[in-house]
């Protein structure tokens, strides 16, 4: 799946002190957390096909992190332990395909074969969760 593709990392952002990190990451406001933190995120392989640039990129999609409910940015208070338990659905690949020829709409193809325009150039995470 990775060979010959550009791979983009999937990350969490933790603010352990009151650094007041700006939203320069495009991740929205940090979620305030006290005490230990356990994170369970469902990830889906996402392939983006760009005909314009003749390349494919691959990332693990865990929701549009620009939306608060899917953000993985945390401001921690009194946190001693962080447990990350990702659940990767390798058999549930979503493909985003750019228009050919451009300009046009990016189309998302879901694991069940359904297709729809990708709103904000992202797949529908709730729809993906319903397919796990």
Secondary structure, 3 states (H helix, E strand, C coil): CCCCCEEECCCCEEECCCCCCCCCCCCCCCEEEECCEEECCEEEEEEEEECCCCEEEEEEECCCCCCHHHCCEEEEECCCCEEECCEEEEEEEEEEECCCCCCCCCEEECCCCCEEECHHHCCCHHHHHCCC
